[in-house]
């Protein structure tokens, strides 16, 4: 395995895993974000579960590369939806989104190249 693939996948897993944790433990930040984007708070645990599944998939990808590829695609799609949610309500605070999206796109690219 290439070092770039390992490091970037680990960083993406760390970012997405920590976000999933905040969503799943009921932290106030994800709830405030849901309110701002006019998303029902009942969706917050679902979104956290999707992030957790993506994280688990990235880590599983070290052993089963196809699952890692699918997880990376899923996370890119997840954050594409997050961009739509931001733009739908006129939010222009996209720095956090851009960090997550760029990390997941880069992970997808190195995963494809690794395969």
DSSP file (Angstrom, degrees, kcal/mol; ACC not computed):
  #  RESIDUE AA STRUCTURE BP1 BP2  ACC     N-H-->O    O-->H-N    N-H-->O    O-->H-N    TCO  KAPPA ALPHA  PHI   PSI    X-CA   Y-CA   Z-CA
    1    1 A X              0   0    0      0, 0.0     2,-0.2     0, 0.0    61,-0.0   0.000 360.0 360.0 360.0 142.0    0.0    0.0    0.0
    2    2 A X     >  -     0   0    0      1,-0.1     4,-2.1     4,-0.0     5,-0.2  -0.473 360.0-127.6 -77.8 150.0    1.2    3.4   -0.8
    3    3 A X  H  > S+     0   0    0      1,-0.2     4,-2.9     2,-0.2     5,-0.3   0.887 108.9  54.7 -63.2 -40.4    2.0    5.8    2.1
    4    4 A X  H  > S+     0   0    0      1,-0.2     4,-2.7     2,-0.2     5,-0.3   0.919 108.5  49.3 -61.7 -43.3   -0.2    8.6    0.6
    5    5 A X  H  > S+     0   0    0      2,-0.2     4,-2.2     1,-0.2     5,-0.2   0.935 114.0  45.1 -60.4 -47.4   -3.2    6.2    0.4
    6    6 A X  H  X S+     0   0    0     -4,-2.1     4,-2.2     2,-0.2    -2,-0.2   0.940 117.0  43.4 -63.5 -48.6   -2.7    5.0    4.0
    7    7 A X  H  X S+     0   0    0     -4,-2.9     4,-2.5     2,-0.2    -2,-0.2   0.935 116.2  46.0 -66.3 -47.0   -2.2    8.5    5.5
    8    8 A X  H  X S+     0   0    0     -4,-2.7     4,-2.5    -5,-0.3    -1,-0.2   0.895 113.6  48.8 -66.1 -39.5   -5.0   10.2    3.5
    9    9 A X  H  X S+     0   0    0     -4,-2.2     4,-2.5    -5,-0.3    -1,-0.2   0.903 111.9  49.8 -65.4 -40.1   -7.5    7.4    4.2
   10   10 A X  H  X S+     0   0    0     -4,-2.2     4,-2.3    -5,-0.2    -2,-0.2   0.901 111.4  48.5 -64.8 -41.0   -6.6    7.6    7.9
   11   11 A X  H  X S+     0   0    0     -4,-2.5     4,-2.7     2,-0.2    -2,-0.2   0.928 112.4  48.3 -64.9 -44.7   -7.1   11.4    8.0
   12   12 A X  H  X S+     0   0    0     -4,-2.5     4,-2.8     1,-0.2     5,-0.3   0.908 111.6  50.4 -61.7 -41.4  -10.4   11.1    6.2
   13   13 A X  H  X S+     0   0    0     -4,-2.5     4,-2.5     1,-0.2    -1,-0.2   0.896 111.2  49.2 -63.5 -39.7  -11.5    8.4    8.7
   14   14 A X  H  X S+     0   0    0     -4,-2.3     4,-2.3     2,-0.2     5,-0.2   0.940 114.0  44.8 -64.1 -48.1  -10.5   10.6   11.6
   15   15 A X  H  X S+     0   0    0     -4,-2.7     4,-2.1     2,-0.2    -2,-0.2   0.961 119.5  40.2 -60.6 -52.9  -12.4   13.6   10.2
   16   16 A X  H  X S+     0   0    0     -4,-2.8     4,-2.6     1,-0.2    -1,-0.2   0.869 115.0  52.8 -68.6 -36.0  -15.5   11.7    9.4
   17   17 A X  H  X S+     0   0    0     -4,-2.5     4,-2.1    -5,-0.3    -1,-0.2   0.893 109.9  47.3 -66.2 -40.1  -15.4    9.6   12.5
   18   18 A X  H  X S+     0   0    0     -4,-2.3     4,-2.0    -5,-0.2    -2,-0.2   0.896 112.8  49.2 -70.1 -37.3  -15.1   12.6   14.8
   19   19 A X  H  X S+     0   0    0     -4,-2.1     4,-2.2    -5,-0.2    -2,-0.2   0.926 110.3  51.6 -63.8 -42.9  -18.0   14.3   13.0
   20   20 A X  H  X S+     0   0    0     -4,-2.6     4,-2.6     1,-0.2    -2,-0.2   0.899 107.6  53.2 -59.3 -41.0  -20.1   11.1   13.3
   21   21 A X  H  X S+     0   0    0     -4,-2.1     4,-2.2     1,-0.2     6,-0.2   0.930 108.6  48.4 -60.6 -46.6  -19.3   11.0   17.0
   22   22 A X  H  <>S+     0   0    0     -4,-2.0     5,-1.8     1,-0.2     4,-0.5   0.891 113.9  47.6 -62.1 -39.4  -20.6   14.6   17.5
   23   23 A X  H  <5S+     0   0    0     -4,-2.2     3,-0.5     1,-0.2    -1,-0.2   0.900 115.1  45.0 -66.3 -40.6  -23.7   13.8   15.5
   24   24 A X  H  <5S+     0   0    0     -4,-2.6    -2,-0.2     1,-0.2    -1,-0.2   0.763 108.2  54.2 -80.8 -26.0  -24.4   10.6   17.4
   25   25 A X  T  <5S-     0   0    0     -4,-2.2    -1,-0.2    -5,-0.2    -2,-0.2   0.535 113.8-111.4 -86.2  -3.8  -23.8   11.8   20.9
   26   26 A X  T   5 +     0   0    0     -3,-0.5    -3,-0.2    -4,-0.5    -2,-0.1   0.788  49.3 178.6  83.3  27.3  -26.3   14.7   20.5
   27   27 A X     >< -     0   0    0     -5,-1.8     4,-1.0    -6,-0.2     3,-0.2  -0.265  35.7-122.1 -60.3 151.3  -23.8   17.5   20.6
   28   28 A X  H  > S+     0   0    0      1,-0.2     4,-2.6     2,-0.2     5,-0.2   0.811 101.1  69.0 -69.4 -31.3  -25.4   20.9   20.1
   29   29 A X  H  > S+     0   0    0      1,-0.2     4,-2.5     2,-0.2     5,-0.2   0.934 100.5  44.8 -58.9 -50.8  -23.3   21.9   17.0
   30   30 A X  H  > S+     0   0    0      1,-0.2     4,-2.3     2,-0.2    -1,-0.2   0.871 113.5  52.3 -61.8 -33.1  -24.9   19.4   14.6
   31   31 A X  H  X S+     0   0    0     -4,-1.0     4,-2.3     2,-0.2    -1,-0.2   0.920 109.9  47.9 -66.4 -42.4  -28.3   20.3   16.0
   32   32 A X  H  X S+     0   0    0     -4,-2.6     4,-2.5     2,-0.2    -2,-0.2   0.889 111.6  50.8 -64.5 -38.9  -27.7   24.0   15.4
   33   33 A X  H  X S+     0   0    0     -4,-2.5     4,-2.0    -5,-0.2    -2,-0.2   0.904 109.5  50.3 -64.7 -41.0  -26.5   23.2   11.9
   34   34 A X  H  <>S+     0   0    0     -4,-2.3     5,-3.2     2,-0.2     4,-0.3   0.914 111.2  49.0 -62.6 -42.5  -29.6   21.2   11.2
   35   35 A X  H ><5S+     0   0    0     -4,-2.3     3,-1.2     3,-0.2    -2,-0.2   0.928 110.7  50.1 -62.1 -44.9  -31.7   24.1   12.4
   36   36 A X  H 3<5S+     0   0    0     -4,-2.5    -1,-0.2     1,-0.3    -2,-0.2   0.858 114.4  44.0 -63.1 -35.4  -29.8   26.6   10.2
   37   37 A X  T 3<5S-     0   0    0     -4,-2.0    -1,-0.3    -5,-0.2    -2,-0.2   0.369 113.8-118.7 -91.1   5.1  -30.3   24.4    7.1
   38   38 A X  T < 5 +     0   0    0     -3,-1.2     2,-0.4    -4,-0.3    -3,-0.2   0.896  64.4 145.7  56.9  44.4  -33.9   23.7    8.0
   39   39 A X      < -     0   0    0     -5,-3.2    -1,-0.2    -6,-0.1    -2,-0.1  -0.935  57.5-104.7-107.9 132.5  -33.4   20.0    8.4
   40   40 A X    >   -     0   0    0     -2,-0.4     3,-2.2     1,-0.2     4,-0.3  -0.275  22.7-128.1 -57.1 139.0  -35.4   18.2   11.0
   41   41 A X  G >  S+     0   0    0      1,-0.3     3,-1.3     2,-0.2     4,-0.5   0.739 105.6  72.4 -60.9 -22.4  -33.4   17.4   14.1
   42   42 A X  G 3  S+     0   0    0      1,-0.3     4,-0.5     2,-0.2    -1,-0.3   0.700  90.7  60.1 -66.7 -16.3  -34.6   13.8   13.8
   43   43 A X  G <> S+     0   0    0     -3,-2.2     4,-2.8     1,-0.2    -1,-0.3   0.656  82.4  83.9 -82.1 -16.6  -32.3   13.5   10.8
   44   44 A X  H <> S+     0   0    0     -3,-1.3     4,-2.4    -4,-0.3     5,-0.2   0.919  91.6  45.0 -57.6 -48.9  -29.2   14.3   12.9
   45   45 A X  H  > S+     0   0    0     -4,-0.5     4,-2.3     1,-0.2    -1,-0.2   0.869 112.7  53.0 -63.5 -32.9  -28.6   10.7   14.1
   46   46 A X  H  > S+     0   0    0     -4,-0.5     4,-2.1     2,-0.2    -2,-0.2   0.932 110.1  47.0 -65.1 -44.9  -29.3    9.4   10.6
   47   47 A X  H  X S+     0   0    0     -4,-2.8     4,-2.1     1,-0.2    -2,-0.2   0.897 111.8  51.4 -63.5 -39.7  -26.6   11.7    9.2
   48   48 A X  H  X S+     0   0    0     -4,-2.4     4,-2.4    -5,-0.2    -1,-0.2   0.878 108.0  52.2 -63.1 -38.0  -24.3   10.7   12.0
   49   49 A X  H  X S+     0   0    0     -4,-2.3     4,-2.6     2,-0.2    -2,-0.2   0.878 107.7  51.7 -66.1 -37.7  -24.9    7.0   11.1
   50   50 A X  H  X S+     0   0    0     -4,-2.1     4,-2.3     2,-0.2    -2,-0.2   0.912 111.2  47.5 -64.6 -41.6  -24.1    7.7    7.5
   51   51 A X  H  X S+     0   0    0     -4,-2.1     4,-2.3     2,-0.2    -2,-0.2   0.907 112.3  49.7 -64.4 -41.2  -20.8    9.3    8.5
   52   52 A X  H  X S+     0   0    0     -4,-2.4     4,-2.7     2,-0.2    -2,-0.2   0.904 110.4  50.0 -64.2 -41.5  -20.0    6.4   10.8
   53   53 A X  H  X S+     0   0    0     -4,-2.6     4,-2.5     1,-0.2    -1,-0.2   0.903 110.5  50.2 -64.1 -40.4  -20.7    3.9    8.1
   54   54 A X  H  X S+     0   0    0     -4,-2.3     4,-2.3     2,-0.2    -2,-0.2   0.898 111.1  49.3 -63.1 -40.5  -18.5    5.9    5.7
   55   55 A X  H  X S+     0   0    0     -4,-2.3     4,-2.2     2,-0.2    -2,-0.2   0.936 111.8  47.5 -63.4 -47.6  -15.7    5.9    8.3
   56   56 A X  H  X S+     0   0    0     -4,-2.7     4,-2.5     1,-0.2    -2,-0.2   0.891 111.6  52.2 -61.3 -39.1  -16.1    2.1    8.9
   57   57 A X  H  X S+     0   0    0     -4,-2.5     4,-1.6     2,-0.2    -1,-0.2   0.895 107.2  51.4 -65.0 -40.4  -16.0    1.6    5.2
   58   58 A X  H  < S+     0   0    0     -4,-2.3     4,-0.4     1,-0.2    -1,-0.2   0.930 113.6  44.5 -61.3 -44.2  -12.8    3.6    4.7
   59   59 A X  H >< S+     0   0    0     -4,-2.2     3,-1.2     1,-0.2     4,-0.4   0.875 111.1  52.9 -69.8 -36.5  -11.1    1.6    7.4
   60   60 A X  H >X S+     0   0    0     -4,-2.5     4,-2.9     1,-0.2     3,-1.7   0.806  94.8  74.0 -65.2 -28.1  -12.5   -1.7    6.1
   61   61 A X  T 3< S+     0   0    0     -4,-1.6    -1,-0.2     1,-0.3    -2,-0.2   0.702  81.3  68.8 -60.2 -20.5  -11.0   -0.7    2.7
   62   62 A X  T <4 S+     0   0    0     -3,-1.2    -1,-0.3    -4,-0.4     3,-0.2   0.855 115.6  26.1 -65.3 -32.1   -7.5   -1.5    4.0
   63   63 A X  T <4 S+     0   0    0     -3,-1.7     2,-0.5    -4,-0.4    -2,-0.2   0.800 136.5  30.2 -97.2 -37.1   -8.5   -5.1    4.0
   64   64 A X  S >X S-     0   0    0     -4,-2.9     4,-1.4     1,-0.1     3,-1.3  -0.836  70.6-166.9-126.0  91.3  -11.2   -5.1    1.3
   65   65 A X  H 3> S+     0   0    0     -2,-0.5     4,-2.1     1,-0.3     5,-0.2   0.780  82.7  61.2 -54.3 -33.7  -10.4   -2.4   -1.2
   66   66 A X  H 3> S+     0   0    0      1,-0.2     4,-2.2     2,-0.2    -1,-0.3   0.875 103.5  50.1 -62.2 -37.1  -13.8   -2.4   -3.0
   67   67 A X  H <> S+     0   0    0     -3,-1.3     4,-2.5     2,-0.2    -1,-0.2   0.892 108.7  52.6 -68.7 -38.9  -15.5   -1.5    0.3
   68   68 A X  H  X S+     0   0    0     -4,-1.4     4,-2.3     2,-0.2    -2,-0.2   0.897 109.1  50.1 -61.8 -40.0  -13.1    1.4    0.8
   69   69 A X  H  X S+     0   0    0     -4,-2.1     4,-2.3     2,-0.2    -2,-0.2   0.932 111.5  47.6 -63.9 -46.4  -13.9    2.7   -2.7
   70   70 A X  H  X S+     0   0    0     -4,-2.2     4,-2.6     1,-0.2    -2,-0.2   0.887 111.6  51.2 -62.7 -38.9  -17.6    2.5   -2.2
   71   71 A X  H  X S+     0   0    0     -4,-2.5     4,-2.5     2,-0.2    -1,-0.2   0.912 109.3  50.0 -64.6 -42.5  -17.2    4.3    1.2
   72   72 A X  H  X S+     0   0    0     -4,-2.3     4,-2.0     2,-0.2    -2,-0.2   0.912 111.8  48.3 -63.1 -42.1  -15.2    7.1   -0.4
   73   73 A X  H  X S+     0   0    0     -4,-2.3     4,-2.4     1,-0.2    -2,-0.2   0.934 111.4  51.0 -62.2 -45.3  -17.8    7.5   -3.2
   74   74 A X  H  X S+     0   0    0     -4,-2.6     4,-2.5     1,-0.2    -2,-0.2   0.886 109.6  49.2 -59.9 -40.7  -20.6    7.6   -0.5
   75   75 A X  H  X S+     0   0    0     -4,-2.5     4,-2.4     2,-0.2    -1,-0.2   0.871 109.4  51.7 -69.9 -35.8  -18.8   10.2    1.5
   76   76 A X  H  X S+     0   0    0     -4,-2.0     4,-1.5     2,-0.2    -2,-0.2   0.921 112.6  46.4 -64.0 -42.3  -18.3   12.4   -1.6
   77   77 A X  H  X S+     0   0    0     -4,-2.4     4,-2.2     2,-0.2    -2,-0.2   0.900 109.6  54.8 -64.9 -40.2  -22.0   12.1   -2.3
   78   78 A X  H  X S+     0   0    0     -4,-2.5     4,-1.7     1,-0.2    -2,-0.2   0.935 111.6  43.3 -57.3 -48.2  -22.8   12.9    1.3
   79   79 A X  H  X S+     0   0    0     -4,-2.4     4,-1.6     2,-0.2    -1,-0.2   0.719 107.7  59.3 -77.4 -18.9  -20.9   16.1    1.3
   80   80 A X  H  X S+     0   0    0     -4,-1.5     4,-1.8     2,-0.2    -1,-0.2   0.902 107.7  47.5 -67.1 -41.6  -22.3   17.0   -2.2
   81   81 A X  H  X S+     0   0    0     -4,-2.2     4,-2.3     1,-0.2    -2,-0.2   0.864 107.3  56.3 -63.8 -36.5  -25.7   16.8   -0.5
   82   82 A X  H  X S+     0   0    0     -4,-1.7     4,-2.2     2,-0.2    -1,-0.2   0.887 105.2  52.0 -63.5 -38.3  -24.3   19.0    2.4
   83   83 A X  H  X S+     0   0    0     -4,-1.6     4,-2.8     2,-0.2     5,-0.2   0.927 108.8  50.1 -62.8 -43.7  -23.3   21.6   -0.2
   84   84 A X  H  X S+     0   0    0     -4,-1.8     4,-2.4     1,-0.2    -2,-0.2   0.912 109.3  51.7 -60.4 -42.1  -26.8   21.6   -1.6
   85   85 A X  H  X S+     0   0    0     -4,-2.3     4,-0.9     2,-0.2    -1,-0.2   0.894 111.7  47.5 -62.3 -39.9  -28.3   22.0    1.9
   86   86 A X  H ><>S+     0   0    0     -4,-2.2     5,-2.3     1,-0.2     3,-0.7   0.953 115.2  43.7 -63.6 -50.7  -26.0   25.0    2.6
   87   87 A X  H ><5S+     0   0    0     -4,-2.8     3,-1.0     1,-0.2    -2,-0.2   0.823 103.9  65.5 -68.6 -31.1  -26.8   26.7   -0.7
   88   88 A X  H 3<5S+     0   0    0     -4,-2.4    -1,-0.2     1,-0.3    -2,-0.2   0.839 110.3  36.8 -59.6 -34.3  -30.5   26.0   -0.4
   89   89 A X  T <<5S-     0   0    0     -4,-0.9    -1,-0.3    -3,-0.7    -2,-0.2   0.351 119.2-106.8-102.0   5.7  -30.7   28.3    2.7
   90   90 A X  T < 5 +     0   0    0     -3,-1.0     2,-0.3    -4,-0.3    -3,-0.2   0.629  62.2 158.8  82.9  13.3  -28.2   30.8    1.4
   91   91 A X      < +     0   0    0     -5,-2.3    -1,-0.3    -6,-0.2    -2,-0.1  -0.544  19.3 178.0 -72.8 130.5  -25.4   29.8    3.7
   92   92 A X        +     0   0    0     -2,-0.3     2,-1.5     1,-0.0    -1,-0.1   0.251  49.4 108.7-114.3   9.7  -22.0   30.9    2.5
   93   93 A X        +     0   0    0      1,-0.2     4,-0.3    -7,-0.1     3,-0.1  -0.669  36.2 144.9 -86.3  85.5  -20.1   29.6    5.4
   94   94 A X     >  +     0   0    0     -2,-1.5     4,-2.8     1,-0.1     5,-0.2   0.221  29.0 103.4-113.2  13.2  -18.5   26.7    3.5
   95   95 A X  H  > S+     0   0    0      2,-0.2     4,-2.1     1,-0.2     5,-0.2   0.954  87.1  43.8 -63.6 -50.1  -15.0   26.5    5.0
   96   96 A X  H  > S+     0   0    0      1,-0.2     4,-2.1     2,-0.2     5,-0.2   0.925 115.0  49.8 -60.9 -44.6  -15.8   23.4    7.1
   97   97 A X  H  > S+     0   0    0     -4,-0.3     4,-3.3     1,-0.2     5,-0.2   0.927 108.9  52.7 -58.8 -44.6  -17.6   21.8    4.2
   98   98 A X  H  X S+     0   0    0     -4,-2.8     4,-2.7     1,-0.2     5,-0.3   0.876 107.9  50.7 -62.4 -38.3  -14.7   22.5    1.9
   99   99 A X  H  X S+     0   0    0     -4,-2.1     4,-2.1     2,-0.2    -1,-0.2   0.948 115.4  41.9 -64.0 -48.5  -12.2   20.8    4.2
  100  100 A X  H  X S+     0   0    0     -4,-2.1     4,-2.4     2,-0.2    -2,-0.2   0.931 117.0  47.7 -64.1 -45.6  -14.4   17.7    4.5
  101  101 A X  H  X S+     0   0    0     -4,-3.3     4,-2.8    -5,-0.2     5,-0.2   0.932 112.9  47.4 -63.6 -46.6  -15.2   17.6    0.8
  102  102 A X  H  X S+     0   0    0     -4,-2.7     4,-2.6    -5,-0.2     5,-0.2   0.902 112.4  50.5 -62.8 -40.8  -11.6   18.1   -0.4
  103  103 A X  H  X S+     0   0    0     -4,-2.1     4,-2.1    -5,-0.3    -1,-0.2   0.920 113.7  44.6 -63.0 -43.3  -10.4   15.4    2.0
  104  104 A X  H  X S+     0   0    0     -4,-2.4     4,-2.3     2,-0.2    -2,-0.2   0.871 113.2  49.7 -72.2 -36.4  -13.0   12.9    0.8
  105  105 A X  H  X S+     0   0    0     -4,-2.8     4,-2.6     2,-0.2    -2,-0.2   0.931 112.1  48.8 -65.0 -44.2  -12.4   13.7   -2.9
  106  106 A X  H  X S+     0   0    0     -4,-2.6     4,-2.6    -5,-0.2     5,-0.2   0.897 110.9  50.8 -61.8 -39.4   -8.7   13.3   -2.4
  107  107 A X  H  X S+     0   0    0     -4,-2.1     4,-2.2    -5,-0.2    -1,-0.2   0.910 109.8  50.4 -64.0 -41.6   -9.3   10.0   -0.6
  108  108 A X  H  X S+     0   0    0     -4,-2.3     4,-2.4   -36,-0.2    -2,-0.2   0.927 111.2  48.9 -61.3 -44.6  -11.5    8.8   -3.4
  109  109 A X  H  X S+     0   0    0     -4,-2.6     4,-2.5     1,-0.2    -2,-0.2   0.938 113.5  44.5 -63.1 -47.8   -8.8    9.8   -6.0
  110  110 A X  H  X S+     0   0    0     -4,-2.6     4,-2.1     1,-0.2    -1,-0.2   0.839 111.8  54.5 -69.0 -29.3   -6.0    8.0   -4.2
  111  111 A X  H  X S+     0   0    0     -4,-2.2     4,-1.8    -5,-0.2    -1,-0.2   0.927 109.8  46.4 -66.6 -43.5   -8.2    5.0   -3.6
  112  112 A X  H  < S+     0   0    0     -4,-2.4    -2,-0.2     1,-0.2    -1,-0.2   0.928 114.9  46.9 -62.6 -44.7   -8.9    4.7   -7.3
  113  113 A X  H  < S+     0   0    0     -4,-2.5    -1,-0.2     1,-0.2    -2,-0.2   0.848 109.5  55.0 -66.1 -32.8   -5.2    5.1   -8.1
  114  114 A X  H  <        0   0    0     -4,-2.1    -1,-0.2     1,-0.3    -2,-0.2   0.854 360.0 360.0 -68.2 -35.0   -4.3    2.6   -5.4
  115  115 A X     <        0   0    0     -4,-1.8    -1,-0.3    -5,-0.1    -2,-0.2   0.496 360.0 360.0 -72.7 360.0   -6.6    0.0   -7.0
